[in-house]
Amino acid sequence: MSALRYLTAYPEPLRQQAATLLEQGRLGALLRSRYPTAHGLRTDRALYNYVQDLKGDYLRNAEPVAKVAYDSKIHVVQHALGLHTAISRVQGGKLKAKHEIRIASVFRDAPLEFLRMIAVHELAHLKEKQHDKAFYKLCCWMEPQYHQFELDLRLYLTHMEQTGERLWVEGA
């Protein structure tokens, strides 16, 4: 079951169920039925505004995010869906950090729920640096269905890797 590398942290019965759906060619249809349409956030500006709205709703007191963009250089193969970086610069006599969020461009054509899960994950890094209990509690506070969306996203990545088929494509 090496084909399920995105699902290695999940229990065996769930991985077996995913493998069965994949073998039967039903995984894509299942995901399309759960998430019928892709989001409309095509530009970096629209993505920036979306993430800023999320930040404003849940993390008003967190440090500002200077840049949010889709990044074609992030490869899902390297297990990165998005990146949160802090770039430090000396400004006067002080050290200033600018926070940037980059999301893999493959998610330009994905359901809003997947994009929201990635954005919430990267925003949570503003408050919690490590992937620990507090981090995931913050993610679930911002998006109560965080874990379900993450599982479905991992199923989609598995589907894409095995079939080469993108389920949500602009104009489709």
C-alpha positions, 0 to 999 in steps of 0.5 A: 500500500505504498501508493497511499503515502499521504495517508500514512498517519491514518489508521489501517482500516481507513487506508484500506478503505481509501485503497479500495475506492482508488482501485475501484475508480470511485475516489474521484467521484466521492470527492466531487460529490462532497465538494462539487465546485472549485473556489473562485480565488484565482489571483494572488490579490484575491487569495491575500484578501481571503487570508486577511479576512480569516486573520481578521476574524480569528487572529486580530492580535497576531502579527501582520501578514505582508504577503500571501501568494500562490507559489508554483515552486512548492511541490506537494510531493515534498509534503508541503501544501503551503509555507509560512515564512518570517523574513527578518530585516534590520530596520534602523536599530531594530530587527523586524520580521515580515510574515509571508504565506505561500500556497501551492499553485495546484490549489488554485483549482480546488474546493474552497474548503481545501484552501481554507484548511491550508490557510488556517494551518499557515495562519496558526503558525503566527501564534504556534510555531510547532505542530503540537496540541495547541497548534491543532486546537487553534486550527480547529477553533478557526475551522471546526472541520479542519481534520475532515478537510485535511483527510479529504485533501490527502485523499485528493492528493492520493487520487491525483498522484495515482490517476494524474487527474485533477478533479476541479479545473477552471472551465470544467 
